[in-house]
Amino acid sequence: MKIAVGGFQHETNTFAPSKADFTAFARGGAWPALSRGDAVFEAMAGVNLPCAGFIDEARSQGHQLVPLSWAAATPSAHVTEDAFERIAGQILEDLKAAGGVDGLYLDLHGAMVTERHQDGEGELLRRVRDLVGPDLPVVVSLDLHANVTPAMVELSDALVAYRTYPHVDMAMTGARAFGLMATLLAGRRLAKARRALPFLIPLTSGCSLIEPAQALYDSLGERESLPGVASLSFSAGFSPADIWHCGPTVVAYGEDPAATERAADELAQAILEQEAGFAGTIMSAKDAVAHAIQVGARARRPVVLADTQDNPGAGGNGDTVGLLAELVRQKAPRAVIGLIFDPKAAEQAHAAGEGAEIEIGLGSHSGLPGHEPLRGSYRVKKLGSGRFECTGPFYRGARMELGPMALLELGGVEVGVASKKAQLADREMLRHIGVDPEERGIVAVKSSVHFRADFQPIAEQVVVAAAPGPNPVDHLQLDYRNLRGGVRLMPMGPLSAGPKT
């Protein structure tokens, strides 16, 4: 069969300080840069991404693939209208030029919000359907944090989401998407069922390595093995997206409509029964650092602190310095924090050279109210190009392009600085600037959960720290203006009042 493949990924935090313009997609960073045509195959080779998994599985079955465009940008505020129109336009232009195809696979995120569209993926799929008509099989892979809308379900033939957070099964999800495509190409149509859950899940408590998420995701394989059921997905939703359909969803597919509806109902009920467990707990920055120092004094392995509220993987700019300031204030021994996004500081470090002292104000350049750079005399310990390949389970195979990087030191605390945003979720991101994280007492990472894939195995303890930042764990701190009414803003918490005028 002849199958067109493409992708357009963005996770939009509508409360974040900066938007994703076309350049953010074109230049790459943690994930490959915008690619088109055969360059898509080169960009996907060996990378843990859904499109890569779909390509490998389809090729192994002898199908002909027609590459469209693939693009991703670091999570941020809204995708600009220019970026959306240009990239969506490329996908549609190439799909039209491909002529007759037997199927279309799209590697999407599921939580894209543009300057004009609350449901970026739904709008893209609407345009796709207008082009290809109602009968062409369209299969979509989604992030575990997708806000799955009715339009996304209606305009595609099958959606399939990751089952791990950290997302170590992205390529595997692409392979599962091909399995659904094969069913559709064989002429077997699938019934659909969608269920929206009435509460928002904090990012830190949706980790599939801890309960209650672990047992729920582990149950999906058994649940979808029932007669008449082909696929089940539990998308935890992306809570910092102020849109009508924000929140967790269940989506089911199967050849037996009744069995499909029943599977969706049963999984949704199982999630509801675990609502209280998703509330989670975190420490203040002050308490988290004090706890890490205390534990580290008697531990042989590092304590890992998650600076979750400035996670670039959730729309933060990665430039707040509240946790760094606390580490310095408490004189945390053998501590390192990263990655601070500050291109100017990296440039100054490279100009000065290793061993030099530079007087700078580090971080807090994105204009968040109440945030100031941390000024001081920083020693330049190590410089890096920002070009390296990751080896951990989440970023596996990703060829990083983070621009000039530097390891600085202030008050005995080491600071990893990068020129492009990326959450610290792979040990190579520190090794590149001369830090072996296993030899440090405290490792603070700007990440919420993805770091656990590569750092939890070496950690004495993992502690989530609520340092000031644009991605608060407590959704009651967010001013939702578009969220539908009747949704609990936190598990077991108060209800949203509905859209504000």
N, C-alpha and C positions, 0 to 999 in steps of 0.2 A: 504494500500500500504506500501511497504518497502522503506523508504527514508534514504539515508546516509546524515549526517550533519557534517560539519567541518568549520574551519575558519583559516585565516592567514592574520593578519592586520599589515600594517606599512605605515605610511605617511612619505615619504622621501623628506627631504630638502637637495638637492645635494650640497648646499652651507654651510651646517652646519659643526661644528667642529669635531664631533665624529660619528662613524658608529654604527650600530646595530648588535652586534655579537649574537651568540647563547645564551649566558648568559643573554642578555637583554630580550630575550623572555622567557627563562626558569625561571627567578627569579620573574617575575611579578612586581607589583608596584601599579600604579593607577588602572590598569585592571588585571584580573586574570592571574596567571602564566600559562605557557604552560601545557595543560592538554590533556589526551589521553584516549580514551575508555569511560567508564562510568563516569570517573572524569570530562568529559565535562559537563554532566548534573548537577553535583554538583557545578561546577564553574559558570554556567550560572544562577543558581537558584536566582530569585529575582533581577537580575542586569539589568540595562537599556542598553542592547546590542542587536543587531539584531538577533544573534543566539538564545538568550533567547526568543525573541518574536516568532521566527519561531517554536522553540520547543514547546512552550505553545500552539500555534495555531494548529500545526499538531497533538499534543496529544489530544486536545479537539475534533478533528475530527476522532479520533480512529486509526490513522496511527502508524505503527511500525517504530521506529527511530533507525538507526545504527550510533553510534557516531564514528567519525574518530579522528582527532586532532584539537585543537583550540589554537591559539597563537597570542599574540600582544605584541609589544614593543613601548615604548615612541618614538614619532617622533624624527628623527635624520638624519644624513647623510646615505649613502647607507647601505642596508642590506648586510652583508658579504656573500660571496659565500658559506662558510661553513654553516651559519645559514639557508640560503635559501635551499640548497640541503638537509640538515637534516630534516627540517620541511616539505618541499614539499615531500620529500621521505616518511616521516611518513604518510602523508595524502594518498599518492598513495598506499603505502603498505597496509594500513588498508582498503582502498577502494577495492583493489584486494581481500583481505581476506574476505570481506563481501559477496562475491559471487554475485549472481544476485540481483540487487536492481532495483526498479521502477523509482527512481529519485535521483538526487544529489543536495543538497543545500550547497552553500559555502558563508560564512560570510567574505567578503574581504573588503579592503579599496578602492583600485582603484588608488592609487598614490605611489605604491611601486616601487622603483628603486634598483636594486641589483648591485653588483660590475661588473656583466657581462651583465645584461639585463636592458634596459631602461624601459621595460614594464613587471614588475614582475608578475602581475596578468595574463597578456596575455600568458606568458611563462608557468605559472602553469596550465592555462586552456588548453594550447596546449598539455601538458603531460596528463592531464585528458582525453581529447578527444582521444588521442592515446590509452589510456587504455580502455575506455568504448565504443568507437565507436561513430558514428554520430547521433544515434537515441535516446539515453538516455536523458530525460529532465534534463537540468542543469540550475538551477536558482541561481542568485548571488545577494546579497545585497551589496550596495556600500555606502561609505561616500559621503556627499554632496560635498566634495572637491576632488572627484575622477577626474583624468585625463583619461577620457574614450577613449580608443584606438579602432581602427577598429577591431583589433584582439579580444579584449574582447567581442565586440558585435557579431562577427562572430562565436566565439567558445562557446558561451553560448546561451541558448534559451530565457532568459529574464534577464535583469538587472534592479534593482530598487534602487533608491538613497534616502537618507534622504531629508526631506523638511524643516528642521528647523536648524538654526545656531544662538544660541547654539543648539547642537544636542539633544534635549529633546525627539525626536521621534525615537530613534534608535530601541527600542524593537518593536515599531509600524511598522517600516520599515520591520523588520523580518516577522511580521504578514502579511504585504502586499505582501512580497515575497512568502509566502505560498499560498496566493490567486492566484498568477500567476502559481505556481506549480500545484495547483488543476486544473486549466484550462488545463494545458499541460497533466496531468495524465488522464484527461477525453478524451484525444485524439484530442483536438482542438489546432492546430498549430497557431503560432502567426507570423505575418509579422513584420519586423524590419525597423526602420529608425533612422539614426544618423546624427546630424548636429554639426559641430565644429564652434564655434564663433571666430572671428578674433581679440580678444583683451583679455588681462589678467586682472583679477579682484583682487584688493588688499584684503587681508583677512579681514581687519577691516571694509570695506565697503560692504561686502557680507552678513552682519548680517540680518537675516530674521525678526528682530524686528524693523528694520528701512527701509525706502525706499531707492532705488527702489526695493530691493530684496523682501520686505514684500508682496507687491501686486503681484509680479510675482509668488511667491510660493503659495500665497493664491489662485491664479487662476488655479492651476494644477488640483484640484478636478473637477472643472467645465469643464475644457478642455478635461479631459479624460472620462467624462461622455457622450461624443458625440457618436452616433452610430458607431460601428465598431472599436472604440478605447478602448484598455484595460488598458494601463499604459503610463504615461508620467513622465520623470525625467529631471530635470535641475541640472546638476552638475556644480558648479561654478569653478571647477578646483583648483589645488594646485600650485600656481605660482612659489614658490621657488624650483621647480623641473625642472632642465635643461634637458629636453628631447624633442624630435621632436613633440610629441602630447600633450604638456602641454597646458592647457587652458580649458575654459568652453565648455560644450557640452549639447546638447539635445538628448535624446534617447526616442523613442516612440515604442509601441507595439500595435498590434490590429489584429483582424480577417479579417478586410477589408484593404487590402494593400493601396488602394488609400486614404482612410480616415486616415490611419496611417501616410502616407507621408505628407498629408495636415496638420495634427496636429503638426508634427515636424516642418514644415515650418512656421506655424503661431506662435508657441511659440518662435522659433529662431528669427523671425522678431520682436516680442514684446520685447525680450531682447536687440536686437540691438538698438531699439528706445530709450532704457533707458541707453545706454552706458555712457553718460556724467554723469549721477547720481551716477555711481559706482566709480567716482574719489575719493571722500571723502576728509576730512581734518583732520590733527592732529597737536598737539602742540609740540614744543621742550620741553625737560625735564625741563629746567629753567622756561619757561613760564607756563608749566602745573602745576608745584609746586606752583609758585606764584599765579596762578589763584585759585588753590585748597585752599590755605591759605586765600585768600580774600573771597571766597565763604563760606568757613568753619567758618569764623568769625561770620557770621550771620545765619548759618544754624543749624538745630537741628538734621540733619542726616549726615552721612559721605559723603564726596566726594570720589569717587572711581577713581583711576588712573590706566590705563592699560599700563603696561610696555611691549607693544606688540612686540618690536623688539628683545626681549630675551624670547619669549614665548616657553616653553618646548613642548607645543602642536603643534608647527610648526617647530621643529627641533633645537630650541635654547637649550643651556645647563642649562639655569636658574641660571647662576652664575655671570652675569655682575652686577656691583654695581654702574653704572652711576646715576640711579634714586635715589638709597639710598644716595649716596654722595650729591646729590642736596637737598634732604629732610633734611639732617644734616646741610648743608651749610646755608639753609634758615631758620633753626631752626623751622621746621614745627611742630606745636603743635598737640599732641595726634595722632601721625602718626604711622602706622605700615606698613611694606612691607614684602612680602613673595611670594613664598618660594624660598629662596636662596639655591641652591644645593651646599653643601660643607660638604662632609662626615667628613673631618678632623676637621673642626670647631665644628661640632656636637659632635665628639668624645672628643675633648678637653673640651667642655662644660660639658659633662657627667662626665668626670674625675674630673673636678673642683667642680661641684655641684651647686645647686641653691644658689644664693646670692653671688657667687664668682665673681671676676674680672679676665678676661683673656686677655692677650696681644696677638692679632692675626692679621693676614692679611686675611680678609674675601673675599671669592669669587674670580672670574677671574682666575680659575685654569685650564681652558681649552685651554689656549694658543692663544686666539684671539689677533691679532696685535693691539697694542695701549691700551690694557686693563691691569690694575694693580689691585691687591687686595686693599681693603680699610683697612688700618692699623689703629689700635687704641686699647683702653682699653674698652672692652665690658663687661657689667654686665650680668650674667646669671640669667634670671628672672624665667624661667620655663623649665622643661624638659619633654619629652614625648617619648613613645616607637615607635611611628610611626604606630601603629596598631589601626585602628578605622574604623567605617563604615560611609559612606557619606549619607547625607539625602536630598541634593538639587536635583533639576530636572535633571541636566546633569549627575552627578556621582551617581545618586540614587542607593543605594544598593551595591555600590562598596566597597569591603573590602580592605582598603588601607594597604600597607606594605611598608612604606617609610623609614624604618630604624630609628635609633636614631634621634630625633628631639629636637630642642631647641629654646626658645625665648630669644634673646639677646637684649641689649639696648646700643645704641651709641648716645651720644649727645641728649638724650631725644627721639630718634626715635627707635621704637621696630622693630626687624628683626626676622622673622620666618625662621629657617634653617632646612633643611632636608638632609638625606643621600642618597635619591634617587630622580630622577627628576620627577616632576609632576606639571602641571600648576595649579595655585591656582584658582579653579573654584567651590569650595564648602566651605561654612562657617565652616564646621566641621574641615577643615584643619587648621584653626586658633583656634577654640575652644579647639582642642586637646592640644594646648600649652598655654591655659589660656587666650586667647584673645576673647572677645565678639566684633565682628566687628561693631555691632550696637552702641557700646559705644565709638568708636574712631572717630576723626574728619576727618582723611584722611586714606584711605585703598588703598595701592598700590599693585596691583596683577600682577604677571608674567603670563599674559594670553592676548589673543587678543579679543575674543568674548564670549567664553564659560562661563566665569565668570558672564556674564550678567544674566544668568538663575537664579542664587541664590543671586547675589549682587545688581542687578539693582533695585529689589523691595525695598531695604533698603537705596538706594543712593539718596542723594540730587541732585547729578549730576554725570555723567560718562564722564571722559576726557581721550582721547587716547594720550599717551605721547611717543614721539620718542626719547627715550634714546638710546645711542649706543648699538648695538647688531647685531647678525648674520642674522636676519630676517627683512631686511629693508622693510618698507611699500612701498617705491618708488623703483619699479623694475628697474629703470634706473641705480641704484647703483649696480645691479647684472651683472656679466659677463656671459651672456648666450652664450654657444658655440655649443649647439645641437638643439636649438629651430628652428623649420621650419621658413622660411622667410615669410614676409607679415603679421605677427601678431603684433598688437599694444601692446607695452610693458606696457603701462598704458592706461586706458580708454581715448580715443581721443588723444593719444600720438603718439610718433614716432614708425615706423615699425621696427621689427627685420630684420636683414640683411640675416638671414639664418645661417646654421652651419659654424663654423670656423675650419679650418684645423690646 
